[in-house]
Amino acid sequence: MKYFTAVIHREEDMYVVECPEVGTVSQGKTIEEAMRNIKEATELYLEEFPMKENGKPIMNVFEVA
């Protein structure tokens, strides 16, 4: 089992969620629906394009003026 990051944004009447490690994006009317959808989208993507084992990604925060 692999764990990935989900970044969720509220946009008008939808929640948009992205998985930065894989590059998948999905949406839902609720956070729960968006999470179900991103999980499904990521699973389907990884079936076609498996990730190479390169270790864990490095995440950082940066400031934009």
C-alpha positions in Angstrom: 0.0 0.0 0.0 1.3 3.4 -0.9 0.3 6.8 0.6 0.1 10.0 -1.4 -0.6 13.6 -0.6 -4.0 15.2 -1.4 -4.1 19.0 -1.8 -7.7 20.2 -1.6 -8.9 23.6 -2.9 -12.5 25.0 -2.6 -13.6 26.5 -5.9 -17.2 27.9 -6.0 -19.4 24.9 -5.3 -16.8 22.2 -5.8 -13.7 20.8 -4.1 -10.7 20.3 -6.4 -8.1 17.9 -5.2 -4.7 17.1 -6.7 -2.1 14.5 -6.0 1.3 16.3 -6.6 3.4 13.1 -6.5 1.5 11.6 -9.4 0.0 14.6 -11.1 -3.7 13.5 -11.0 -6.5 15.9 -10.4 -10.2 15.4 -9.6 -13.1 17.1 -8.0 -16.3 16.5 -6.0 -19.2 18.3 -4.4 -17.9 17.4 -0.9 -14.4 16.7 0.4 -15.3 13.0 0.8 -16.5 12.7 -2.8 -13.4 14.6 -4.0 -11.2 12.2 -2.0 -12.9 9.1 -3.4 -12.5 10.5 -6.9 -8.8 11.3 -6.5 -8.2 7.9 -5.1 -9.9 6.3 -8.1 -8.2 8.5 -10.6 -4.8 7.9 -9.1 -5.3 4.1 -9.0 -6.3 4.1 -12.6 -3.4 6.3 -13.6 -0.9 4.1 -11.8 -2.3 0.9 -13.5 -1.2 2.4 -16.8 1.9 4.3 -15.7 3.5 2.6 -12.6 5.8 4.8 -10.5 9.5 4.0 -10.3 10.8 3.4 -6.8 13.0 6.5 -6.4 12.4 7.1 -2.7 10.1 9.6 -1.2 9.6 13.0 -2.8 11.0 16.1 -1.1 8.3 18.6 -0.3 9.1 22.2 0.6 7.3 25.6 1.1 8.3 28.8 -0.7 7.2 32.4 -0.6 6.1 34.5 -3.6 6.1 38.2 -3.2 
